[in-house]
Amino acid sequence: MVNIQMKNELISLIETLTENDIMTTKKFIEFLIAQEREKNEKPSQYDREDAADKLCGMFAHLPGGTEEFLKEKYEDIDREEQKFKERCR
């Protein structure tokens, strides 16, 4: 149930706002309501599986894993050190 005192306070606050502030406030309240709805909605098993598939698909083009990345990185470092040593001779 709505608290009458709070409702009256809200009305008096709204009356002091400019037209631009009212629009901004309205959008913010709509955002808060949408956010609350999303919080209360639990994704179904299908939605979770679909999200997992999409996530895996996003990274499918990337080569290898962490080990391969580190191996390539160390090879790059070794190559740069070798070039530096050759230039210093």
Disulfide bonds with the S-S distance in Angstrom:
none
